[in-house]
Amino acid sequence: MTATATLSRKYQISIPKAVREEQHWEAGQEFVFIPKGKGVLVMPVPELDQLAGIAKGACTDDYRDRKNRY
């Protein structure tokens, strides 16, 4: 899918409806902008409950907590 948008005089961009629907983005949702070369990656900021279990199965060998940093 290719969609385009124009930057307004107020430096705003409307996200095309087809993109919003495909990504399930909603009004009021928070996004992060990550610079990538001459472009930018736009990603929604996840809700706290969406992060539950994200590190499941991660290797905890050599884990350091705040108490043993120095």
PDB file of N, CA, C and O in Angstrom:
ATOM      1  N   MET A   1       0.850  -1.175   0.000  1.00  0.00           N
ATOM      2  CA  MET A   1       0.000   0.000   0.000  1.00  0.00           C
ATOM      3  C   MET A   1       0.897   1.240   0.000  1.00  0.00           C
ATOM      4  O   MET A   1       1.835   1.339   0.792  1.00  0.00           O
ATOM      5  N   THR A   2       0.604   2.163  -0.878  1.00  0.00           N
ATOM      6  CA  THR A   2       1.305   3.433  -0.923  1.00  0.00           C
ATOM      7  C   THR A   2       0.316   4.542  -0.646  1.00  0.00           C
ATOM      8  O   THR A   2      -0.720   4.651  -1.302  1.00  0.00           O
ATOM      9  N   ALA A   3       0.649   5.366   0.340  1.00  0.00           N
ATOM     10  CA  ALA A   3      -0.207   6.495   0.688  1.00  0.00           C
ATOM     11  C   ALA A   3       0.683   7.699   0.926  1.00  0.00           C
ATOM     12  O   ALA A   3       1.799   7.560   1.427  1.00  0.00           O
ATOM     13  N   THR A   4       0.204   8.870   0.575  1.00  0.00           N
ATOM     14  CA  THR A   4       0.988  10.078   0.772  1.00  0.00           C
ATOM     15  C   THR A   4       0.197  11.092   1.582  1.00  0.00           C
ATOM     16  O   THR A   4      -1.030  11.033   1.664  1.00  0.00           O
ATOM     17  N   ALA A   5       0.934  12.026   2.178  1.00  0.00           N
ATOM     18  CA  ALA A   5       0.325  13.110   2.942  1.00  0.00           C
ATOM     19  C   ALA A   5       1.204  14.340   2.764  1.00  0.00           C
ATOM     20  O   ALA A   5       2.382  14.218   2.429  1.00  0.00           O
ATOM     21  N   THR A   6       0.644  15.512   2.984  1.00  0.00           N
ATOM     22  CA  THR A   6       1.371  16.776   2.830  1.00  0.00           C
ATOM     23  C   THR A   6       1.514  17.452   4.189  1.00  0.00           C
ATOM     24  O   THR A   6       0.559  17.522   4.962  1.00  0.00           O
ATOM     25  N   LEU A   7       2.711  17.944   4.469  1.00  0.00           N
ATOM     26  CA  LEU A   7       2.975  18.671   5.704  1.00  0.00           C
ATOM     27  C   LEU A   7       2.313  20.047   5.619  1.00  0.00           C
ATOM     28  O   LEU A   7       2.560  20.796   4.674  1.00  0.00           O
ATOM     29  N   SER A   8       1.474  20.382   6.602  1.00  0.00           N
ATOM     30  CA  SER A   8       0.754  21.660   6.572  1.00  0.00           C
ATOM     31  C   SER A   8       1.651  22.808   7.045  1.00  0.00           C
ATOM     32  O   SER A   8       2.770  22.586   7.506  1.00  0.00           O
ATOM     33  N   ARG A   9       1.149  24.020   6.923  1.00  0.00           N
ATOM     34  CA  ARG A   9       1.892  25.194   7.401  1.00  0.00           C
ATOM     35  C   ARG A   9       2.105  25.155   8.906  1.00  0.00           C
ATOM     36  O   ARG A   9       3.023  25.788   9.427  1.00  0.00           O
ATOM     37  N   LYS A  10       1.263  24.419   9.596  1.00  0.00           N
ATOM     38  CA  LYS A  10       1.397  24.267  11.048  1.00  0.00           C
ATOM     39  C   LYS A  10       2.232  23.028  11.403  1.00  0.00           C
ATOM     40  O   LYS A  10       2.258  22.597  12.555  1.00  0.00           O
ATOM     41  N   TYR A  11       2.907  22.468  10.407  1.00  0.00           N
ATOM     42  CA  TYR A  11       3.759  21.278  10.564  1.00  0.00           C
ATOM     43  C   TYR A  11       2.974  20.065  11.050  1.00  0.00           C
ATOM     44  O   TYR A  11       3.452  19.307  11.894  1.00  0.00           O
ATOM     45  N   GLN A  12       1.787  19.887  10.523  1.00  0.00           N
ATOM     46  CA  GLN A  12       0.949  18.743  10.860  1.00  0.00           C
ATOM     47  C   GLN A  12       0.777  17.859   9.631  1.00  0.00           C
ATOM     48  O   GLN A  12       0.753  18.342   8.499  1.00  0.00           O
ATOM     49  N   ILE A  13       0.658  16.572   9.869  1.00  0.00           N
ATOM     50  CA  ILE A  13       0.416  15.599   8.802  1.00  0.00           C
ATOM     51  C   ILE A  13      -0.789  14.757   9.197  1.00  0.00           C
ATOM     52  O   ILE A  13      -0.853  14.250  10.317  1.00  0.00           O
ATOM     53  N   SER A  14      -1.736  14.606   8.290  1.00  0.00           N
ATOM     54  CA  SER A  14      -2.878  13.716   8.512  1.00  0.00           C
ATOM     55  C   SER A  14      -2.501  12.340   7.997  1.00  0.00           C
ATOM     56  O   SER A  14      -2.053  12.188   6.861  1.00  0.00           O
ATOM     57  N   ILE A  15      -2.685  11.349   8.837  1.00  0.00           N
ATOM     58  CA  ILE A  15      -2.375   9.976   8.436  1.00  0.00           C
ATOM     59  C   ILE A  15      -3.536   9.465   7.589  1.00  0.00           C
ATOM     60  O   ILE A  15      -4.688   9.508   8.023  1.00  0.00           O
ATOM     61  N   PRO A  16      -3.240   8.985   6.391  1.00  0.00           N
ATOM     62  CA  PRO A  16      -4.315   8.510   5.510  1.00  0.00           C
ATOM     63  C   PRO A  16      -5.182   7.437   6.182  1.00  0.00           C
ATOM     64  O   PRO A  16      -4.688   6.606   6.943  1.00  0.00           O
ATOM     65  N   LYS A  17      -6.466   7.477   5.886  1.00  0.00           N
ATOM     66  CA  LYS A  17      -7.439   6.571   6.495  1.00  0.00           C
ATOM     67  C   LYS A  17      -7.070   5.105   6.284  1.00  0.00           C
ATOM     68  O   LYS A  17      -7.203   4.297   7.203  1.00  0.00           O
ATOM     69  N   ALA A  18      -6.612   4.758   5.094  1.00  0.00           N
ATOM     70  CA  ALA A  18      -6.253   3.368   4.813  1.00  0.00           C
ATOM     71  C   ALA A  18      -5.138   2.886   5.748  1.00  0.00           C
ATOM     72  O   ALA A  18      -5.159   1.738   6.191  1.00  0.00           O
ATOM     73  N   VAL A  19      -4.174   3.747   6.046  1.00  0.00           N
ATOM     74  CA  VAL A  19      -3.070   3.393   6.947  1.00  0.00           C
ATOM     75  C   VAL A  19      -3.598   3.249   8.371  1.00  0.00           C
ATOM     76  O   VAL A  19      -3.274   2.280   9.057  1.00  0.00           O
ATOM     77  N   ARG A  20      -4.411   4.210   8.818  1.00  0.00           N
ATOM     78  CA  ARG A  20      -4.979   4.158  10.175  1.00  0.00           C
ATOM     79  C   ARG A  20      -5.777   2.877  10.390  1.00  0.00           C
ATOM     80  O   ARG A  20      -5.655   2.225  11.427  1.00  0.00           O
ATOM     81  N   GLU A  21      -6.586   2.528   9.414  1.00  0.00           N
ATOM     82  CA  GLU A  21      -7.410   1.330   9.541  1.00  0.00           C
ATOM     83  C   GLU A  21      -6.567   0.053   9.536  1.00  0.00           C
ATOM     84  O   GLU A  21      -6.820  -0.860  10.321  1.00  0.00           O
ATOM     85  N   GLU A  22      -5.574  -0.012   8.658  1.00  0.00           N
ATOM     86  CA  GLU A  22      -4.724  -1.200   8.583  1.00  0.00           C
ATOM     87  C   GLU A  22      -3.928  -1.399   9.872  1.00  0.00           C
ATOM     88  O   GLU A  22      -3.726  -2.532  10.309  1.00  0.00           O
ATOM     89  N   GLN A  23      -3.478  -0.305  10.477  1.00  0.00           N
ATOM     90  CA  GLN A  23      -2.675  -0.375  11.698  1.00  0.00           C
ATOM     91  C   GLN A  23      -3.525  -0.363  12.974  1.00  0.00           C
ATOM     92  O   GLN A  23      -3.000  -0.546  14.072  1.00  0.00           O
ATOM     93  N   HIS A  24      -4.824  -0.148  12.829  1.00  0.00           N
ATOM     94  CA  HIS A  24      -5.751  -0.066  13.972  1.00  0.00           C
ATOM     95  C   HIS A  24      -5.380   1.082  14.909  1.00  0.00           C
ATOM     96  O   HIS A  24      -5.462   0.936  16.129  1.00  0.00           O
ATOM     97  N   TRP A  25      -4.976   2.215  14.350  1.00  0.00           N
ATOM     98  CA  TRP A  25      -4.643   3.404  15.131  1.00  0.00           C
ATOM     99  C   TRP A  25      -5.908   4.184  15.411  1.00  0.00           C
ATOM    100  O   TRP A  25      -6.812   4.247  14.578  1.00  0.00           O
ATOM    101  N   GLU A  26      -5.965   4.786  16.608  1.00  0.00           N
ATOM    102  CA  GLU A  26      -7.148   5.525  17.018  1.00  0.00           C
ATOM    103  C   GLU A  26      -6.780   6.945  17.431  1.00  0.00           C
ATOM    104  O   GLU A  26      -5.631   7.221  17.773  1.00  0.00           O
ATOM    105  N   ALA A  27      -7.754   7.835  17.398  1.00  0.00           N
ATOM    106  CA  ALA A  27      -7.553   9.214  17.822  1.00  0.00           C
ATOM    107  C   ALA A  27      -7.121   9.240  19.283  1.00  0.00           C
ATOM    108  O   ALA A  27      -7.663   8.496  20.100  1.00  0.00           O
ATOM    109  N   GLY A  28      -6.158  10.082  19.619  1.00  0.00           N
ATOM    110  CA  GLY A  28      -5.683  10.207  20.985  1.00  0.00           C
ATOM    111  C   GLY A  28      -4.544   9.266  21.328  1.00  0.00           C
ATOM    112  O   GLY A  28      -3.968   9.365  22.411  1.00  0.00           O
ATOM    113  N   GLN A  29      -4.208   8.355  20.425  1.00  0.00           N
ATOM    114  CA  GLN A  29      -3.128   7.412  20.656  1.00  0.00           C
ATOM    115  C   GLN A  29      -1.797   8.154  20.603  1.00  0.00           C
ATOM    116  O   GLN A  29      -1.632   9.069  19.796  1.00  0.00           O
ATOM    117  N   GLU A  30      -0.841   7.767  21.458  1.00  0.00           N
ATOM    118  CA  GLU A  30       0.461   8.421  21.519  1.00  0.00           C
ATOM    119  C   GLU A  30       1.454   7.695  20.612  1.00  0.00           C
ATOM    120  O   GLU A  30       1.453   6.467  20.531  1.00  0.00           O
ATOM    121  N   PHE A  31       2.313   8.483  19.922  1.00  0.00           N
ATOM    122  CA  PHE A  31       3.294   7.917  19.000  1.00  0.00           C
ATOM    123  C   PHE A  31       4.693   8.409  19.327  1.00  0.00           C
ATOM    124  O   PHE A  31       4.867   9.464  19.936  1.00  0.00           O
ATOM    125  N   VAL A  32       5.678   7.640  18.921  1.00  0.00           N
ATOM    126  CA  VAL A  32       7.074   8.030  19.060  1.00  0.00           C
ATOM    127  C   VAL A  32       7.645   8.173  17.646  1.00  0.00           C
ATOM    128  O   VAL A  32       7.303   7.404  16.748  1.00  0.00           O
ATOM    129  N   PHE A  33       8.520   9.167  17.463  1.00  0.00           N
ATOM    130  CA  PHE A  33       9.162   9.420  16.175  1.00  0.00           C
ATOM    131  C   PHE A  33      10.643   9.096  16.310  1.00  0.00           C
ATOM    132  O   PHE A  33      11.344   9.701  17.122  1.00  0.00           O
ATOM    133  N   ILE A  34      11.118   8.141  15.513  1.00  0.00           N
ATOM    134  CA  ILE A  34      12.499   7.689  15.580  1.00  0.00           C
ATOM    135  C   ILE A  34      13.200   8.070  14.281  1.00  0.00           C
ATOM    136  O   ILE A  34      12.863   7.538  13.223  1.00  0.00           O
ATOM    137  N   PRO A  35      14.188   8.998  14.341  1.00  0.00           N
ATOM    138  CA  PRO A  35      14.912   9.391  13.128  1.00  0.00           C
ATOM    139  C   PRO A  35      15.663   8.203  12.528  1.00  0.00           C
ATOM    140  O   PRO A  35      16.335   7.461  13.245  1.00  0.00           O
ATOM    141  N   LYS A  36      15.548   8.027  11.223  1.00  0.00           N
ATOM    142  CA  LYS A  36      16.232   6.956  10.490  1.00  0.00           C
ATOM    143  C   LYS A  36      16.797   7.535   9.206  1.00  0.00           C
ATOM    144  O   LYS A  36      16.090   7.627   8.202  1.00  0.00           O
ATOM    145  N   GLY A  37      18.055   7.923   9.227  1.00  0.00           N
ATOM    146  CA  GLY A  37      18.660   8.517   8.043  1.00  0.00           C
ATOM    147  C   GLY A  37      17.939   9.792   7.654  1.00  0.00           C
ATOM    148  O   GLY A  37      17.845  10.724   8.453  1.00  0.00           O
ATOM    149  N   LYS A  38      17.426   9.839   6.424  1.00  0.00           N
ATOM    150  CA  LYS A  38      16.689  11.012   5.953  1.00  0.00           C
ATOM    151  C   LYS A  38      15.185  10.878   6.186  1.00  0.00           C
ATOM    152  O   LYS A  38      14.413  11.732   5.750  1.00  0.00           O
ATOM    153  N   GLY A  39      14.768   9.819   6.863  1.00  0.00           N
ATOM    154  CA  GLY A  39      13.356   9.593   7.131  1.00  0.00           C
ATOM    155  C   GLY A  39      13.096   9.485   8.618  1.00  0.00           C
ATOM    156  O   GLY A  39      13.949   9.809   9.445  1.00  0.00           O
ATOM    157  N   VAL A  40      11.904   9.025   8.940  1.00  0.00           N
ATOM    158  CA  VAL A  40      11.520   8.865  10.338  1.00  0.00           C
ATOM    159  C   VAL A  40      10.593   7.660  10.463  1.00  0.00           C
ATOM    160  O   VAL A  40       9.733   7.437   9.611  1.00  0.00           O
ATOM    161  N   LEU A  41      10.774   6.889  11.529  1.00  0.00           N
ATOM    162  CA  LEU A  41       9.927   5.745  11.815  1.00  0.00           C
ATOM    163  C   LEU A  41       8.892   6.199  12.835  1.00  0.00           C
ATOM    164  O   LEU A  41       9.252   6.731  13.886  1.00  0.00           O
ATOM    165  N   VAL A  42       7.618   5.997  12.541  1.00  0.00           N
ATOM    166  CA  VAL A  42       6.531   6.401  13.435  1.00  0.00           C
ATOM    167  C   VAL A  42       5.929   5.128  14.017  1.00  0.00           C
ATOM    168  O   VAL A  42       5.458   4.255  13.287  1.00  0.00           O
ATOM    169  N   MET A  43       5.954   5.037  15.351  1.00  0.00           N
ATOM    170  CA  MET A  43       5.429   3.848  16.012  1.00  0.00           C
ATOM    171  C   MET A  43       4.551   4.245  17.182  1.00  0.00           C
ATOM    172  O   MET A  43       4.858   5.211  17.880  1.00  0.00           O
ATOM    173  N   PRO A  44       3.454   3.513  17.414  1.00  0.00           N
ATOM    174  CA  PRO A  44       2.628   3.806  18.580  1.00  0.00           C
ATOM    175  C   PRO A  44       3.357   3.407  19.857  1.00  0.00           C
ATOM    176  O   PRO A  44       4.056   2.394  19.887  1.00  0.00           O
ATOM    177  N   VAL A  45       3.194   4.201  20.906  1.00  0.00           N
ATOM    178  CA  VAL A  45       3.763   3.877  22.210  1.00  0.00           C
ATOM    179  C   VAL A  45       2.866   2.809  22.819  1.00  0.00           C
ATOM    180  O   VAL A  45       1.657   3.013  22.927  1.00  0.00           O
ATOM    181  N   PRO A  46       3.439   1.665  23.222  1.00  0.00           N
ATOM    182  CA  PRO A  46       2.601   0.596  23.760  1.00  0.00           C
ATOM    183  C   PRO A  46       2.050   0.938  25.142  1.00  0.00           C
ATOM    184  O   PRO A  46       2.667   1.678  25.908  1.00  0.00           O
ATOM    185  N   GLU A  47       0.882   0.388  25.440  1.00  0.00           N
ATOM    186  CA  GLU A  47       0.300   0.512  26.778  1.00  0.00           C
ATOM    187  C   GLU A  47       1.062  -0.439  27.703  1.00  0.00           C
ATOM    188  O   GLU A  47       1.644  -1.419  27.239  1.00  0.00           O
ATOM    189  N   LEU A  48       1.062  -0.160  28.984  1.00  0.00           N
ATOM    190  CA  LEU A  48       1.793  -0.966  29.960  1.00  0.00           C
ATOM    191  C   LEU A  48       1.362  -2.429  29.920  1.00  0.00           C
ATOM    192  O   LEU A  48       2.207  -3.317  30.026  1.00  0.00           O
ATOM    193  N   ASP A  49       0.074  -2.695  29.770  1.00  0.00           N
ATOM    194  CA  ASP A  49      -0.403  -4.082  29.747  1.00  0.00           C
ATOM    195  C   ASP A  49       0.061  -4.834  28.499  1.00  0.00           C
ATOM    196  O   ASP A  49       0.097  -6.064  28.505  1.00  0.00           O
ATOM    197  N   GLN A  50       0.413  -4.123  27.439  1.00  0.00           N
ATOM    198  CA  GLN A  50       0.918  -4.771  26.227  1.00  0.00           C
ATOM    199  C   GLN A  50       2.360  -5.241  26.401  1.00  0.00           C
ATOM    200  O   GLN A  50       2.841  -6.058  25.616  1.00  0.00           O
ATOM    201  N   LEU A  51       3.049  -4.738  27.417  1.00  0.00           N
ATOM    202  CA  LEU A  51       4.444  -5.107  27.652  1.00  0.00           C
ATOM    203  C   LEU A  51       4.581  -6.327  28.553  1.00  0.00           C
ATOM    204  O   LEU A  51       5.678  -6.869  28.690  1.00  0.00           O
ATOM    205  N   ALA A  52       3.496  -6.765  29.164  1.00  0.00           N
ATOM    206  CA  ALA A  52       3.534  -7.927  30.048  1.00  0.00           C
ATOM    207  C   ALA A  52       4.013  -9.155  29.279  1.00  0.00           C
ATOM    208  O   ALA A  52       3.459  -9.495  28.234  1.00  0.00           O
ATOM    209  N   GLY A  53       5.036  -9.813  29.796  1.00  0.00           N
ATOM    210  CA  GLY A  53       5.561 -11.025  29.179  1.00  0.00           C
ATOM    211  C   GLY A  53       6.498 -10.794  28.019  1.00  0.00           C
ATOM    212  O   GLY A  53       6.882 -11.752  27.348  1.00  0.00           O
ATOM    213  N   ILE A  54       6.882  -9.548  27.756  1.00  0.00           N
ATOM    214  CA  ILE A  54       7.713  -9.245  26.592  1.00  0.00           C
ATOM    215  C   ILE A  54       9.097  -9.884  26.689  1.00  0.00           C
ATOM    216  O   ILE A  54       9.711 -10.186  25.666  1.00  0.00           O
ATOM    217  N   ALA A  55       9.595 -10.094  27.916  1.00  0.00           N
ATOM    218  CA  ALA A  55      10.927 -10.673  28.098  1.00  0.00           C
ATOM    219  C   ALA A  55      10.852 -12.144  28.501  1.00  0.00           C
ATOM    220  O   ALA A  55      11.836 -12.701  28.987  1.00  0.00           O
ATOM    221  N   LYS A  56       9.716 -12.766  28.307  1.00  0.00           N
ATOM    222  CA  LYS A  56       9.541 -14.162  28.676  1.00  0.00           C
ATOM    223  C   LYS A  56      10.566 -15.018  27.937  1.00  0.00           C
ATOM    224  O   LYS A  56      10.697 -14.936  26.715  1.00  0.00           O
ATOM    225  N   GLY A  57      11.281 -15.831  28.688  1.00  0.00           N
ATOM    226  CA  GLY A  57      12.292 -16.703  28.092  1.00  0.00           C
ATOM    227  C   GLY A  57      13.642 -16.041  27.908  1.00  0.00           C
ATOM    228  O   GLY A  57      14.562 -16.664  27.377  1.00  0.00           O
ATOM    229  N   ALA A  58      13.788 -14.789  28.334  1.00  0.00           N
ATOM    230  CA  ALA A  58      15.063 -14.091  28.199  1.00  0.00           C
ATOM    231  C   ALA A  58      16.096 -14.713  29.133  1.00  0.00           C
ATOM    232  O   ALA A  58      15.756 -15.162  30.227  1.00  0.00           O
ATOM    233  N   CYS A  59      17.331 -14.738  28.713  1.00  0.00           N
ATOM    234  CA  CYS A  59      18.415 -15.282  29.519  1.00  0.00           C
ATOM    235  C   CYS A  59      18.758 -14.289  30.627  1.00  0.00           C
ATOM    236  O   CYS A  59      19.052 -13.126  30.347  1.00  0.00           O
ATOM    237  N   THR A  60      18.724 -14.734  31.866  1.00  0.00           N
ATOM    238  CA  THR A  60      19.019 -13.856  32.993  1.00  0.00           C
ATOM    239  C   THR A  60      20.412 -14.084  33.556  1.00  0.00           C
ATOM    240  O   THR A  60      20.739 -13.556  34.619  1.00  0.00           O
ATOM    241  N   ASP A  61      21.242 -14.863  32.862  1.00  0.00           N
ATOM    242  CA  ASP A  61      22.635 -15.037  33.283  1.00  0.00           C
ATOM    243  C   ASP A  61      23.342 -13.692  33.230  1.00  0.00           C
ATOM    244  O   ASP A  61      23.111 -12.892  32.323  1.00  0.00           O
ATOM    245  N   ASP A  62      24.188 -13.455  34.191  1.00  0.00           N
ATOM    246  CA  ASP A  62      24.950 -12.209  34.280  1.00  0.00           C
ATOM    247  C   ASP A  62      24.051 -10.996  34.453  1.00  0.00           C
ATOM    248  O   ASP A  62      24.428  -9.887  34.072  1.00  0.00           O
ATOM    249  N   TYR A  63      22.869 -11.190  35.022  1.00  0.00           N
ATOM    250  CA  TYR A  63      21.962 -10.065  35.294  1.00  0.00           C
ATOM    251  C   TYR A  63      22.519  -9.244  36.447  1.00  0.00           C
ATOM    252  O   TYR A  63      22.929  -9.796  37.468  1.00  0.00           O
ATOM    253  N   ARG A  64      22.534  -7.919  36.281  1.00  0.00           N
ATOM    254  CA  ARG A  64      22.988  -7.025  37.345  1.00  0.00           C
ATOM    255  C   ARG A  64      21.837  -6.115  37.726  1.00  0.00           C
ATOM    256  O   ARG A  64      21.194  -5.519  36.862  1.00  0.00           O
ATOM    257  N   ASP A  65      21.580  -6.011  39.012  1.00  0.00           N
ATOM    258  CA  ASP A  65      20.566  -5.055  39.443  1.00  0.00           C
ATOM    259  C   ASP A  65      21.276  -3.808  39.978  1.00  0.00           C
ATOM    260  O   ASP A  65      22.502  -3.718  39.909  1.00  0.00           O
ATOM    261  N   ARG A  66      20.533  -2.873  40.496  1.00  0.00           N
ATOM    262  CA  ARG A  66      21.100  -1.608  40.962  1.00  0.00           C
ATOM    263  C   ARG A  66      22.088  -1.775  42.105  1.00  0.00           C
ATOM    264  O   ARG A  66      22.983  -0.946  42.269  1.00  0.00           O
ATOM    265  N   LYS A  67      21.944  -2.828  42.897  1.00  0.00           N
ATOM    266  CA  LYS A  67      22.799  -3.023  44.058  1.00  0.00           C
ATOM    267  C   LYS A  67      24.230  -3.418  43.706  1.00  0.00           C
ATOM    268  O   LYS A  67      25.153  -3.107  44.459  1.00  0.00           O
ATOM    269  N   ASN A  68      24.430  -4.089  42.590  1.00  0.00           N
ATOM    270  CA  ASN A  68      25.784  -4.568  42.271  1.00  0.00           C
ATOM    271  C   ASN A  68      26.353  -3.909  41.008  1.00  0.00           C
ATOM    272  O   ASN A  68      27.059  -4.563  40.240  1.00  0.00           O
ATOM    273  N   ARG A  69      26.063  -2.663  40.792  1.00  0.00           N
ATOM    274  CA  ARG A  69      26.583  -1.981  39.602  1.00  0.00           C
ATOM    275  C   ARG A  69      28.045  -1.572  39.747  1.00  0.00           C
ATOM    276  O   ARG A  69      28.755  -1.472  38.746  1.00  0.00           O
ATOM    277  N   TYR A  70      28.507  -1.335  40.969  1.00  0.00           N
ATOM    278  CA  TYR A  70      29.868  -0.804  41.130  1.00  0.00           C
ATOM    279  C   TYR A  70      30.756  -1.772  41.866  1.00  0.00           C
ATOM    280  O   TYR A  70      31.932  -1.484  42.087  1.00  0.00           O
TER     281      TYR A  70
END
